Amino acid sequence: MEEFPPGNPAIQAVDEVGWMTVFIICCVAIFLIIAVVLTTLYVISYRQRQKKKHNFGIKKVNSSEKGFLNFRKSSPVSNPDKGSHYLKKSPSPTGIKSPPGCEPNNETHLSPCEEFINRRPLITTSPQLPRKDNEVDDNPELSYSENEDGPRLGKLFFTIKYSFEKTALIVTVNKCTNLPAKDSANNTSDPYVKLQLLPEKQHKVKTRVLRRTLNPVYDEDFTFYGVNFNQLPILTLHFVVLSFDRYSRDDVIGEVLLEMENLDLKDSEMCPLSLIRDIAPRSMKLKDQGRGEMLVSVCHQPAAARLTVVILKARNLPKMDITGMSDPYVKIYLLHKDQRISKKKTHVKKRTLNPVFNESFVFDLPRTDNGLAEIQLEFALLDWDRVTKNEVIGRLNLGGPKCEGSALHHWKEIQASPRRQIAEWHKLKE
């Protein structure tokens, strides 16, 4: 390699960089890296906090959506007597069913039904050990024969206390005795109890199902948080005793209503109030009330072999819910020679005794030379319930041997006036 002699003008001296300058540059670089990392971590954590908002799995309700009782919103709740855990609720023995009209194949000419909202209540339940199917309750002296020929549907035993410290109402479902057998083949039932706090219907809970017993023992605690002591006089505890059915809707055994206005719960935290109530049949509410009326319009089109049925509205329906309302909907069956060949149903109208349906349905008729002579229409107006069996409020028959009175007059007009919509009010029957 060629070496340059000293003093060569092509060579320039370079100033030496001091160690202090290198140290300062390194410190500045390290500081910038740390600042970038900390800023990134802060942004990530801030976004996570914005997503969580400390809801603890509870959907927040706007102030406009609150019930008139305005139960206090509580922070994450737990039952200190049964160990710490977040909001828990007994599993539904029957699952969740959608109201009629919400199925994807519902054949109506109107818009889809309103969104079905299922709110979660602030309820905790005590953990319970599962019971074996072959486990038999004590008290064999309680016989089934008392329930065979009368309204006696057994008794419900439960305990109530109020906790001022937790601002909570605590209900213990102890047991039921001498229930009727809903499984006639085995002379037994699969009972469970549904409980809600009225008139604020967001607080709902269920016990577990006990298999093959007429004297179930539950001993399950249910805690209703955010219930102020001065609100108790306007509240009602509503118990419904049901028998679970794996293959169809659960059977309603009966119900118990407890108005809390006359209960003294001041010292109940130390001395819980033990109560026993007879289980009453739910069907009793229809005996003192009429079944209401329904306005129906029908048009027969002989050339197209078609019936157009319009369910317009109903009025003066009985109060099927303890809140003084019903959730009515209508089923329509087309019969040919006493056999059902088609079925339609309307949407559910929530919390009303005078529903307006305005829903139209088209039935294709079998091709016969007898016109409407072998055709019948059956109408069943029912009260919808999310968990229990939907109860029939009333029925109407147009055509057939059961048709009489105003229904018979209406059916004759339909036959005599083809291609015209004929509307008429009808009283619903059992």
RAQUIQUI-V770225 format. One record per residue. N is the residue number from 1. OMEGA is omega in radians with two decimals (none if undefined). Layout:
BEGIN
n | omega
N | OMEGA
N | OMEGA
END
This chain:
BEGIN
n | omega
1 | -3.11
2 | 3.12
3 | 3.13
4 | 3.14
5 | 3.12
6 | 3.13
7 | 3.11
8 | -3.11
9 | -3.14
10 | -3.11
11 | 3.11
12 | -3.13
13 | 3.12
14 | -3.13
15 | -3.13
16 | 3.12
17 | -3.09
18 | -3.13
19 | 3.12
20 | 3.12
21 | 3.11
22 | -3.13
23 | -3.14
24 | -3.14
25 | 3.11
26 | 3.14
27 | 3.13
28 | 3.14
29 | 3.11
30 | 3.14
31 | 3.13
32 | 3.13
33 | 3.12
34 | 3.14
35 | 3.12
36 | 3.13
37 | -3.13
38 | 3.12
39 | 3.12
40 | 3.12
41 | -3.14
42 | 3.14
43 | -3.14
44 | -3.13
45 | 3.13
46 | 3.11
47 | 3.11
48 | 3.11
49 | 3.11
50 | 3.12
51 | -3.05
52 | -3.11
53 | 3.09
54 | 3.12
55 | -3.11
56 | 3.06
57 | -3.10
58 | 3.10
59 | -3.13
60 | -3.09
61 | 3.09
62 | -3.09
63 | 3.13
64 | -3.09
65 | -3.10
66 | 3.04
67 | -3.07
68 | 3.11
69 | 3.14
70 | 3.08
71 | -3.12
72 | 3.04
73 | -3.14
74 | 3.06
75 | -3.12
76 | -3.01
77 | 3.06
78 | 3.14
79 | -3.07
80 | -3.13
81 | -3.04
82 | -3.13
83 | -3.08
84 | 3.01
85 | -3.12
86 | -3.05
87 | 3.11
88 | -3.13
89 | 3.13
90 | 3.11
91 | -3.13
92 | 3.13
93 | -3.04
94 | -3.09
95 | -3.10
96 | 3.11
97 | 3.12
98 | 3.14
99 | 3.10
100 | -3.08
101 | 3.13
102 | 3.13
103 | -3.09
104 | -3.08
105 | -3.12
106 | -3.00
107 | 3.02
108 | -3.12
109 | 3.13
110 | 3.13
111 | -3.14
112 | -3.09
113 | 3.14
114 | -3.10
115 | -3.12
116 | -3.05
117 | 3.13
118 | -3.11
119 | 3.11
120 | 3.11
121 | 3.07
122 | -3.05
123 | 2.96
124 | 3.10
125 | 3.14
126 | 3.12
127 | -3.10
128 | 3.08
129 | 3.12
130 | -3.14
131 | 3.14
132 | -3.11
133 | -3.06
134 | -3.14
135 | -3.08
136 | 3.13
137 | 3.07
138 | -3.12
139 | -3.14
140 | -3.10
141 | 3.11
142 | -3.02
143 | 3.12
144 | -2.98
145 | -3.12
146 | -3.05
147 | -2.97
148 | -2.98
149 | -3.12
150 | -3.11
151 | -3.11
152 | -3.05
153 | 3.13
154 | -3.09
155 | 3.08
156 | 3.12
157 | 3.14
158 | -3.08
159 | -3.11
160 | 2.98
161 | 3.14
162 | -3.14
163 | 3.08
164 | -3.13
165 | -3.11
166 | -3.06
167 | -3.02
168 | 3.02
169 | -3.07
170 | -3.13
171 | 3.08
172 | 3.04
173 | -3.04
174 | -3.07
175 | 2.96
176 | 3.11
177 | 3.00
178 | 3.09
179 | 3.05
180 | -3.14
181 | 3.07
182 | 3.03
183 | -3.03
184 | -3.12
185 | -3.11
186 | 3.13
187 | -3.12
188 | 3.12
189 | 3.03
190 | -2.92
191 | 2.91
192 | -3.05
193 | 3.03
194 | -3.06
195 | 3.02
196 | -3.11
197 | -3.10
198 | 0.03
199 | 3.07
200 | -2.96
201 | 3.12
202 | -3.10
203 | -3.14
204 | -3.12
205 | -3.13
206 | 2.99
207 | 3.04
208 | 3.10
209 | 3.05
210 | -3.00
211 | 2.94
212 | 3.11
213 | 3.02
214 | -3.14
215 | -3.06
216 | 3.06
217 | -3.07
218 | -3.06
219 | 3.13
220 | 3.13
221 | 3.07
222 | -3.06
223 | 3.10
224 | -3.10
225 | 3.08
226 | 3.11
227 | -3.14
228 | -3.08
229 | -3.12
230 | 3.08
231 | -3.04
232 | -3.10
233 | -3.11
234 | -3.10
235 | 3.08
236 | 3.04
237 | -3.10
238 | 3.09
239 | 3.00
240 | 3.13
241 | -3.08
242 | 3.04
243 | -3.08
244 | 3.08
245 | -3.05
246 | -2.96
247 | 3.10
248 | -3.14
249 | -3.14
250 | 3.14
251 | 3.08
252 | 3.10
253 | -3.14
254 | -3.08
255 | 3.07
256 | 3.08
257 | -3.14
258 | 3.05
259 | -3.00
260 | -3.09
261 | -3.05
262 | -3.13
263 | 3.10
264 | -3.07
265 | -3.11
266 | -3.11
267 | -3.03
268 | -3.14
269 | 3.09
270 | 3.14
271 | -3.11
272 | -3.09
273 | 3.13
274 | -3.06
275 | 3.06
276 | -3.14
277 | 3.04
278 | 3.09
279 | -3.08
280 | 3.11
281 | 3.13
282 | -3.08
283 | -3.10
284 | -3.06
285 | 3.14
286 | -3.06
287 | -3.11
288 | -3.11
289 | 2.99
290 | -3.12
291 | 3.07
292 | -3.12
293 | -3.14
294 | 3.12
295 | -3.06
296 | 3.06
297 | -3.09
298 | 3.08
299 | 3.12
300 | 3.10
301 | -3.05
302 | -3.08
303 | -3.14
304 | -3.08
305 | -3.01
306 | 3.00
307 | 3.05
308 | -3.10
309 | 3.11
310 | 3.02
311 | -3.04
312 | -3.12
313 | 3.07
314 | -3.12
315 | 3.07
316 | 3.12
317 | 3.11
318 | 3.14
319 | -3.07
320 | 3.12
321 | -3.14
322 | 3.10
323 | 3.11
324 | -3.13
325 | 3.04
326 | 3.07
327 | -2.95
328 | 2.92
329 | -3.01
330 | 2.97
331 | 3.11
332 | 3.11
333 | 3.01
334 | -3.11
335 | 3.02
336 | -3.08
337 | 3.08
338 | 3.08
339 | -3.14
340 | -3.12
341 | 3.13
342 | -3.12
343 | 3.05
344 | 3.04
345 | -3.11
346 | 2.98
347 | 3.07
348 | 3.03
349 | -2.99
350 | 2.95
351 | 3.11
352 | 3.05
353 | 3.12
354 | -3.04
355 | 3.02
356 | -3.07
357 | -3.10
358 | -3.14
359 | -3.06
360 | -3.12
361 | -3.13
362 | 3.11
363 | 3.02
364 | -3.08
365 | 3.02
366 | -3.10
367 | 3.11
368 | 3.12
369 | -3.06
370 | 3.14
371 | -3.12
372 | -3.07
373 | -3.10
374 | -3.08
375 | 3.05
376 | 3.00
377 | 3.07
378 | 3.10
379 | 3.06
380 | 3.09
381 | -3.02
382 | 3.02
383 | -3.06
384 | 3.05
385 | -3.04
386 | -3.03
387 | -3.01
388 | -3.13
389 | 3.09
390 | -3.06
391 | 3.11
392 | 3.09
393 | -3.14
394 | -3.08
395 | 3.09
396 | 3.12
397 | 3.01
398 | -3.07
399 | 3.11
400 | -3.07
401 | -3.12
402 | -3.09
403 | -3.13
404 | 3.09
405 | -3.11
406 | 3.13
407 | 3.12
408 | 3.10
409 | 3.13
410 | -3.11
411 | 3.10
412 | 3.09
413 | 3.12
414 | 3.13
415 | -3.08
416 | -3.07
417 | 3.13
418 | 3.12
419 | 3.06
420 | 3.06
421 | 3.13
422 | -3.09
423 | 3.13
424 | 3.04
425 | 3.11
426 | 3.02
427 | -3.13
428 | -3.13
429 | -3.12
430 | none
END
